[in-house]
C-alpha cells in the first residue's frame, strides 16, 4: 500500500493531525448510507440532513467526539415478523463529519424521516500579534 504524504513541506508545521483526518475520511468515503445533504443555511450556519426513514428518535445518536461529529443509527429487530421481501434498509450505520475549529453543533431535529443537524460557524476575529525580539545582555543595539 502506498502512502501519500500531503504535508511534508517544511513550511507546514504542526499539520500532522490534518493528514490523519484526511486518511480517516478517505476510508469512510466509500459508504453511501445513509444519503445526506450539507447546505449553508446562512453566512454563519450549516445544516447536515440525513435520510433516516424508518428510524425512531431513540434509535439515533448524535454526538461530538473531539472535533468529530458522529451520527449513529441502529434499528430494533422486527421480532416475530416474517418478511416475504425486505427492500427497506434496516441496517445500522455510522456517519462521521470532521468539524473545523470553532464550529459548534447547536441542535438536531427528526422530521418526516430526515434528521437535520444544525451547525454554527461564528466569524473568526483577526488577531495580529507583535513578538518582541530579545537580545543577549551586553550587546549594543544600533
N, C-alpha and C positions, 0 to 999 in steps of 0.2 A: 504494500500500500504506500503510495506516495503521499507525503505530507507537504502541503503548500504553506510557506511561511509568508504571511501578509505584512507583518510588522517588524521586518528585520532592518529597517533603516536606523542609523544611529541618532536621527533627529526625532524619532518616535519613542520617547522614554515613558515607561510605565503603562504601555498599552497591551501588555500580555493578556490581561483579562478580556480584552476585546477579541483577541484571536480565539480564546477558549469559547466565548459566546458565539462567534461565527461557526466554529466547529459543531457546537451543540445545536444550533438552529439548522445547520445543514443536515444533521442526522434526522431531525424531526420534520423536515420539509416535505418528505415523501407521502406522509399520511394526510389524506384529504378529508377525513371525517372528524368532526362534523364540519360542513362548509361554514364559512364565516365571511363577513364584510368588515372593513375598517373604514370609517368615514370621519372627516373633520367636521364636527358639528358647530364649531365657532373658531375664532382665531386662537383661543387658548384651551380648546376642549376636543377630545376624540371620543369616538364610540366604537366599540367592538360588538358586533352582533353575530351570534352563533345560532344556526338552525338546529334545535334540540327537540324536535317534535317527539312527543310520547314520554318525555322526562318530566317528572314532578319536581317541585322545588326542593324536596328533601332528598332527591336522587342526584342533585347537582351540588358542587362545592366550588367556590371561587375564593382563592387565597393568594396572598402576595408573600413570596418566599425570597427574601433579599431583594433583588431588582427584577424578579421574575414573577409574572402574573400566571397563575396556574388555574385552569378550569378543568374540573374532573366530573365525569358523569358515570353512574352505574345504576342500571335499572334492576329492579327486583325481578326475580324469575317468576314466570307465569305458572304457578303451581296448579296442577290438575287440568291444565288446558292441553288439548291435543290439536296441533296445527296440521291442516292439510297442505297449506302453503304458508311460508313465512317470508314475506318480502320486505317487511318493515324492520329496519335495523334495530336491534335491541342489544347492542353491544356496548361495553364500557369504553370510555375514551379519556384521553388526557391531552389537552391542548395548552401549549406554553407560549407566552409572549415575553420578550425581554423589554423591560421598561428603561427608558433613559433616565438619567439623574434628574430628579425634580418632578417627574410625572407621578401623580397620585391617583389611586382608584377612589372615586367618590361615590359609587353606588352600582347596584345591579338590579335588573328587573326581568322577570319572566312573563311574557305576554304572547298569546297565540302561537306557542311553540318556538318563539325567538327569545334568546337570552341576550339582553343588552347590558353591556358593562361600560359605565361612564368613566372617562379619564380626564383629569385636569392637568394642563401644562402651563403653570404660571410663567409669566415673562421673566427672563433672566436679567438681573442687574449687571451692567457692565462695570467692572471694577478695575481700575489701574492703580497698581502699587509701585512705588519707587523704592528700590533696595539701596540702602546706604552701603558704600564701599569703604571697608576698613583698611587702614594701613598699619604696618608694624610701628611700634613706638620708636622714636628717634629718627624716623625717615621724614625728610622735609618734603612738603608738597609745593609745587611751583605753579 
